[in-house]
Amino acid sequence: MVNRVPAALLRHTVTVEPYIGDSAYGPQYGPPATVRALVDARPRMVRAADGRQTVATASVIAEPGLSCPPGSRITLPSGRTATALTVADHTAPGLPVPACTEVMCE
């Protein structure tokens, strides 16, 4: 039975700086973490955390437990910096499908 997304499928490397809040000087981010991921750079419509519909320019699939709240800064393999719009933890206990974290980026 598959418990998590197989490492062999995570072909890209991204850097995630988790959003920790706003300050008088703008958004604040935690320390950067480099993680293995699968990046799909196709545009698609998503509903952001604040309810607005917007176009996500990339999706990132990583191992479960990724610390990446909406608003986090993600550096994609191309070098482009994106902002996390939505984060979904996919689990299916008892089913033979991999658990993963999916991040839609603006």
C-alpha positions as CSV (number, residue, x, y, z in Angstrom):
1,M,0.0,0.0,0.0
2,V,1.3,3.5,-0.9
3,N,1.4,5.9,2.1
4,R,3.0,8.9,0.5
5,V,3.9,10.2,-2.9
6,P,7.0,8.2,-4.2
7,A,10.2,10.2,-4.1
8,A,11.0,9.1,-7.7
9,L,8.1,11.3,-8.8
10,L,9.4,14.4,-7.2
11,R,11.7,15.5,-10.0
12,H,12.0,19.2,-9.2
13,T,13.5,21.2,-6.3
14,V,11.7,24.3,-4.9
15,T,12.5,26.7,-2.1
16,V,9.7,27.5,0.3
17,E,9.7,30.5,2.6
18,P,6.7,30.1,4.9
19,Y,4.5,33.1,5.4
20,I,4.5,34.0,9.1
21,G,2.6,37.3,9.1
22,D,2.7,41.0,8.2
23,S,4.7,43.7,9.9
24,A,5.1,47.4,9.5
25,Y,7.6,46.6,6.7
26,G,5.5,44.2,4.8
27,P,5.1,40.4,4.7
28,Q,7.4,38.4,7.0
29,Y,8.7,34.9,6.0
30,G,10.3,32.1,7.9
31,P,13.6,30.5,7.0
32,P,13.8,29.0,3.5
33,A,13.5,25.3,3.1
34,T,14.5,23.4,-0.1
35,V,12.2,20.5,-0.8
36,R,11.7,18.0,-3.6
37,A,8.5,18.5,-5.6
38,L,6.7,17.9,-8.8
39,V,5.9,21.3,-10.5
40,D,3.3,21.7,-13.2
41,A,3.4,25.1,-14.8
42,R,0.0,25.2,-16.4
43,P,-2.4,28.0,-15.7
44,R,-5.7,27.0,-14.1
45,M,-8.6,28.8,-12.2
46,V,-8.6,28.5,-8.4
47,R,-10.4,30.1,-5.6
48,A,-8.0,31.8,-3.2
49,A,-8.2,31.7,0.6
50,D,-10.0,35.1,0.6
51,G,-12.7,33.8,-1.8
52,R,-11.6,35.5,-5.0
53,Q,-11.2,33.6,-8.2
54,T,-7.8,33.9,-9.8
55,V,-5.4,32.1,-12.1
56,A,-2.8,29.9,-10.6
57,T,0.3,29.8,-12.8
58,A,1.8,26.7,-11.3
59,S,1.0,23.8,-9.0
60,V,3.5,22.1,-6.7
61,I,3.1,18.6,-5.4
62,A,5.3,17.7,-2.4
63,E,5.5,15.2,0.4
64,P,2.8,15.5,3.1
65,G,3.5,17.9,6.0
66,L,5.0,20.7,3.9
67,S,5.0,23.9,5.9
68,C,3.6,26.3,3.3
69,P,0.6,28.4,4.4
70,P,-1.1,30.7,1.9
71,G,1.0,33.7,1.2
72,S,4.3,31.8,1.4
73,R,7.0,32.6,-1.1
74,I,8.1,29.8,-3.4
75,T,11.0,29.8,-5.8
76,L,10.2,27.5,-8.7
77,P,12.8,25.5,-10.7
78,S,12.8,28.2,-13.4
79,G,14.0,30.8,-10.8
80,R,10.6,32.6,-10.8
81,T,9.3,33.5,-7.4
82,A,5.6,32.8,-6.8
83,T,3.1,33.2,-4.0
84,A,1.1,30.3,-2.5
85,L,-2.6,30.8,-3.1
86,T,-4.1,27.6,-1.7
87,V,-2.6,24.6,0.1
88,A,-4.3,21.2,0.2
89,D,-3.2,18.2,2.2
90,H,-4.4,15.1,0.3
91,T,-4.9,11.9,2.3
92,A,-6.9,8.8,1.8
93,P,-6.4,6.5,4.8
94,G,-6.8,2.9,3.9
95,L,-6.8,3.5,0.1
96,P,-3.8,2.7,-2.1
97,V,-3.3,6.3,-3.2
98,P,-0.3,8.5,-2.1
99,A,-0.7,11.3,0.5
100,C,0.8,14.6,-0.6
101,T,0.6,18.4,-0.2
102,E,-0.6,20.4,-3.2
103,V,0.2,24.1,-3.4
104,M,-1.4,26.3,-6.1
105,C,0.9,29.3,-6.9
106,E,0.1,32.8,-8.3
